[in-house]
């Protein structure tokens, strides 16, 4: 997961032995249950720049759990994907096939995205990730919140979606797989 430097991913304490009243010594033969407290650290890492970057920094730059990383080179982006559990692509604009969804999927991230352009060629069903939409910014924010909450609270589904989208990207969207498909189409056309 993407965590800021020094942030704990989880904490586990135990077993604990209660002390006898006023003695300061452990009570023999009795043990309390192991106490486990999981601290979930969520960080919104905003990479890149865009037309509202300054506005977002002004509004959220001091917020706990929000980090603005600025423009990253390709190796830094790949490193960020490797440390990320969930990639969110909330585009409201018509697009082609978003390369960032392919990159995130290939690097093992679960993906939450809007159905713009070729997104649904990658996230073909709920087993491959979350496709969310809204007719307004508020509706989209609600849909994103619901999907992100589910992705965080259900690590089994998150992991299964990440594995499924990673397989799909490898099988359908690599240069090798595209070359095989193009070659098959050309061979079929020549054979006619």
C-alpha positions in Angstrom: 0.0 0.0 0.0 1.1 3.6 -0.5 2.0 4.9 2.9 3.8 8.1 3.9 7.2 7.6 5.3 7.0 6.3 8.8 3.3 5.6 8.8 2.2 2.3 10.5 0.3 -0.1 8.4 -1.0 -2.0 11.4 -0.4 -2.5 15.1 -0.7 -5.7 17.0 -0.3 -6.1 20.8 -0.6 -9.1 23.0 -0.8 -11.4 24.8 -1.4 -9.4 27.9 -1.3 -10.7 31.5 -3.3 -8.8 34.1 -1.6 -7.8 37.3 -2.8 -8.9 40.7 -4.4 -6.0 42.5 -1.7 -3.7 44.0 1.1 -6.2 43.5 2.5 -5.1 40.1 3.2 -8.8 39.4 1.5 -10.8 36.6 -1.4 -13.0 37.8 -0.4 -16.6 37.1 -2.6 -19.0 35.2 -4.8 -16.3 33.7 -4.4 -14.6 30.4 -6.5 -12.0 28.8 -7.4 -12.2 25.1 -4.9 -10.9 22.6 -5.7 -7.3 21.8 -5.4 -6.5 18.2 -5.9 -3.0 16.9 -5.6 -2.4 13.2 -4.8 1.1 12.2 -5.8 1.7 8.6 -3.8 4.5 7.0 -5.4 5.9 3.9 -3.4 8.4 1.8 -4.7 10.2 -1.2 -1.6 10.6 -3.4 -2.3 13.0 -6.2 0.2 12.6 -9.0 0.5 14.9 -12.0 -0.7 18.4 -12.7 -3.7 19.8 -14.4 -5.9 22.8 -14.8 -7.2 22.6 -11.2 -4.0 21.6 -9.5 -3.4 24.9 -7.8 -7.1 25.0 -6.6 -6.8 21.5 -5.2 -3.5 22.3 -3.5 -5.0 25.5 -2.0 -8.1 23.6 -0.7 -6.6 20.3 0.4 -2.8 20.9 0.6 -2.7 21.0 4.4 -5.1 18.1 4.9 -4.0 15.0 6.8 -3.8 12.1 4.5 -3.5 14.1 1.2 -0.2 14.3 -0.6 0.4 16.2 -3.8 3.3 14.6 -5.6 3.4 16.8 -8.7 4.6 15.6 -12.1 6.4 12.3 -11.9 8.6 10.6 -14.4 7.7 7.1 -15.7 9.8 5.1 -13.2 8.4 7.1 -10.3 4.8 6.5 -11.6 5.5 2.8 -11.8 6.9 2.8 -8.3 3.8 4.6 -7.0 1.5 2.0 -8.6 3.5 -0.8 -7.0 2.8 0.8 -3.6 -0.9 1.5 -4.3 -3.8 -0.7 -3.4 -6.6 1.2 -5.3 -6.2 3.4 -8.3 -9.1 5.9 -8.9 -9.6 7.4 -12.3 -12.6 9.8 -12.0 -12.5 11.3 -15.5 -15.6 13.3 -16.6 -14.2 13.8 -20.2 -14.5 11.6 -23.3 -11.3 9.8 -23.7 -9.7 7.0 -25.7 -8.3 4.0 -23.7 -6.7 5.5 -20.6 -3.1 4.3 -20.4 -3.0 5.0 -16.7 -5.8 2.4 -16.1 -3.7 -0.2 -18.1 -0.6 0.7 -16.1 -2.3 0.6 -12.7 -4.0 -2.7 -13.6 -0.7 -4.2 -14.8 1.0 -3.2 -11.6 -1.7 -5.0 -9.5 -3.9 -2.1 -8.4 -7.6 -2.5 -8.0 -9.3 0.1 -10.3 -12.2 2.4 -9.7 -13.0 4.5 -12.8 -15.7 6.3 -14.7 -17.1 4.8 -18.0 -15.4 7.2 -20.3 -13.7 6.1 -23.5 -12.3 2.6 -23.3 -12.5 2.1 -19.6 -15.1 -0.6 -19.9 -12.9 -2.5 -22.3 -10.6 -3.1 -19.3 -13.1 -3.2 -16.4 -15.5 -5.4 -18.2 -17.5 -6.5 -15.1 -17.6 -6.1 -11.3 -15.0 -8.9 -11.0 -12.5 -6.7 -12.7 -13.1 -3.5 -10.7 -15.5 -0.7 -10.1 -17.1 1.4 -12.9 -19.0 4.3 -11.3 -20.8 7.3 -12.8 -23.0 10.2 -11.9 -24.8 12.9 -13.8 -23.4 15.6 -11.5 -20.2 16.1 -9.6 -22.1 15.4 -6.3 -23.5 12.1 -7.7 -20.1 11.0 -8.9 -18.5 11.9 -5.6 -21.1 9.7 -3.8 -20.5 6.8 -6.2 -16.7 7.1 -5.8 -17.1 7.2 -2.0 -19.2 4.1 -2.1 -16.8 2.2 -4.3 -13.7 3.3 -2.4 -15.3 2.4 0.9 -16.1 -1.1 -0.5 -12.5 -1.5 -1.9 -11.0 -0.5 1.5 -13.4 -2.5 3.7 -13.3 -5.7 1.5 -9.7 -6.7 0.9 -10.8 -10.0 -0.6 -12.8 -8.3 -3.4 -10.1 -5.7 -3.8 -7.4 -8.3 -4.2 -9.6 -10.4 -6.6 -10.3 -7.4 -8.7 -6.7 -6.4 -8.8 -5.7 -9.9 -9.9 -8.5 -10.1 -12.5 -7.7 -6.8 -14.1 -3.9 -7.6 -14.1 -4.6 -10.8 -16.0 -6.9 -9.0 -18.4 -4.3 -6.3 -19.2 -1.6 -9.0 -19.7 -3.9 -11.1 -21.9 -5.5 -8.4 -24.0 -3.6 -5.1 -23.9 0.2 -5.9 -24.1 2.0 -5.2 -27.3 2.4 -8.9 -27.8 -1.3 -9.7 -27.5 -2.2 -6.8 -29.8 0.4 -7.9 -32.3 -1.1 -11.5 -32.2 -4.6 -10.1 -32.9 -3.5 -7.8 -35.7 -1.5 -10.7 -37.3 -4.6 -13.0 -37.1 -6.7 -10.3 -38.8 -4.1 -9.8 -41.5 -3.7 -13.5 -42.1 -7.5 -13.9 -42.4 -7.7 -11.0 -44.8 -4.9 -12.4 -47.0 -6.5 -15.9 -47.0 -9.7 -14.6 -48.5 
